[in-house]
Amino acid sequence: MYLIILGPPGAGKGTQSVLLAKLLSIKHLSTGEILRKAVTEGTELGLKAKAVMDAGNLVSDDIMIGIIRDAISTDDAKNGFILDGFPRTLKQAVELDKIMIELGYEGLKVINITIDDDELVRRMIGRGRVDDSAETIKNRLSVYKGQTAPVREHYMQKSAVFDIYGIGNINDINNEIVALLKGKKFKNQD
Ligand code: ADP
């Protein structure tokens, strides 16, 4: 199963991805985690990404597409993955489509977590990550609305998109996602 999880920062993508990866025995790939690890390790990627992330802006499409191309080409990703934090721009989505075709992966499904802005801000402030300061949060939300929200529309044209409301008990939300993945027809299917 090839999954993408979309939604604004603070929506619970990471939490739900970990649960889904375990349950479905697929690989969890979080671009935020990959980047934070690179920053901690002080690699070339980390040095490039740090200031961009701290400001709540997006790391360049070319860098991110390269990272994902490598990450999903491995043997353990072949049998399924959940992408958490990617694609974050239309360009990333279009390139991912091409990479999936090159690799012969079919049947991408998209989980889109929706949530209210005030709850997002509350959660991010509670989380206390370096990029969770008031100013950065504001910027990340506006970057999300401008650049990432259109990614859902891209997939509405061509894939199964499952919208999930992200407020409630973590396990209830997880069960709802699993039920949708297993049974429901595409929202945009005839
Ligand atoms: P959140 O979803 O809570 O905002 P992430 O951990 O997914 O956090 O990402 C943290 C930061 O890493 C982003 O604000 C951005 O700077 C960078 N990043 C992660 N994924 C991408 C991506 N696909 N494209 C560009 N930048 C990214």
Boltz pocket constraint, residues with backbone or C-beta under 6 A from the ligand:
constraints:
  - pocket:
      binder: B
      contacts: [[A, 7], [A, 8], [A, 9], [A, 10], [A, 13], [A, 31], [A, 32], [A, 33], [A, 35], [A, 49], [A, 52], [A, 53], [A, 54], [A, 56], [A, 57], [A, 58], [A, 59], [A, 60], [A, 64], [A, 84], [A, 85], [A, 86], [A, 87], [A, 88], [A, 92], [A, 131], [A, 140]]
      max_distance: 6.0
